[in-house]
Amino acid sequence: MSQPRVAPFYDPVTFTVSYVVYEHDGGEAAIIDPVLDYDAKSGRTSTHSAQQIVDFVREHALSVHWILETHAHADHLSGAHWLREQLGGRIAIGAHIDSVQRTFKPIFNLGEDFATDGSQFDYLFAEDELFQVGKLSAQALFVPGHTPADMAYLIGDALFVGDTIFMPDVGTARCDFPGGNAALLYRSVQKLYALPDETRVFVCHDYQPPTRPKPQWESTIAAQKAGNIHLHAATSEAEFVALREARDATLAMPVLIIPSIQVNVRAGELPSPAANGKRYLQIPLDVL
């Protein structure tokens, strides 16, 4: 069985890595965790990062079948909606996105007409559901902990872990967002660590430590089990929960959490224009 080709696209502003996954030129493809550029000072959006994906897809004559979100990101806006307009495909996320929508609807006053059933997305994956990317076999793995709705996508021998784990020298995701749970994250990572050691692991972010000169985004299950600084093979659940909760207590909110969540629970679609034709995001005061 052929294994997927993986093309990474690194955004240095948000430290996000998006991916195009495909079997061969001219075949079907999946896009994972795309970025819509957003300038926090001006409130302006742009599609520079997403356009790089469009250019790659067209250069390799790929047909986009899936645009996969691992979760509703809090650190970048999703480019999924814009990419679907350019390339087609179905925007998909885990079925538990409804719980995230219910949590944030009142926080951001999203309005009575905002549905909290995940219907903004084209497809909702059940826990551990099997699917295809062309002829490539894939599985949507339910890995809650960072949020209650996180998914990892196993496509052939390539595992896209979202924000469950990062590069071994960076560690694991925070668990202090609404619905997050360090014990659940520990169990989710154990589920990933049960995969074959040679499984390729592709992370969604690289917050590179100062000791490493360049960003990185690919490791293996074996490397993670041997060297993840927060959660290696011998780490107990109690040890991890204590470490994670202590570390989370020191972390500031992500810079783009307020605009990101409002857009990402809508599958990357910007809010509808107001009566004056302009779009607005809301800033809740003294809430987060």
C-alpha positions, 0 to 999 in steps of 0.5 A: 500500500502506498503511503501519503505524500505530505506537503507542510505550510508553515505560518511564522506569525502563528507558528501553525503548520498546515498540510496537504496530504495526497497519494500522487499528482493528479489524485485526491487530497486532504487539507489539514488545519489551514490558516486565514491570516489576521492582523490583530492591530488593524483587524484585517484578514488576508489569504496569503497563507491559504493562497500558497495551498491553492497554488500547490494544489493546482500545481500538482493537479490535485482534487481536494476531497476534505478540508480537515480541522483537528479542533476549533483553534484558539491561536489562528483563524481557519482558512477552511471556508475560503479554501472551499470556495477556491478548491471545493471539498468538504470541511470536516471536524469531530462531532463533539464540536457542538459542545464547544459551540454551546460553551462559546455561544453565550461568551461571544453573544453569537445570537439566537440563530447561531446553531450549536449542532455543528451544522456549519461544517459539511461533515462531522466525524464520529469517534474513531471513524474510518474514511478515505482520501482517494485510495488512502485509508484514514481514521479520525481519532477522538483525542480530547483533553486540549478541548473536548472535541479534538481529533487526530487524523491517521492517513496511511502511516501519517498521523496529524495530531493537532494540538495534542502533542508538539515536537518532543522538545516542546511537549504537549498542549495546554488543557485550561480552556473551557472543557479541557482536561489534563487527565483526558489528554494523557489518555488520548496521548496513550491512544496515539502512543499505541500506534506503531513506532514508525508512524510519522507524527505531524504537529499543528504548531511548533513553538520552537525552543531557543536551543533549536535554530529552525522550526520543525513539524515531523517526528515519529511515535517512537521519538515522542515516546522516548523524548517528549519533555512532558509525556514520554513512555514512562510518565504516569498520569498523575505526574503528567496531570500535576505538571500540566496543571502547574504549567497551565496556571502560568500561561497567558491567553493566546493572542488571537483567541477572541477572533479565532474562536468566533470564526472557527466555530463557524467553520472558518466563515466570517460573521455576517455583515451588519446593516452597514455592510461591514463585518464585526467580531465581538470582544467580551469584557471581563469574561475570559 
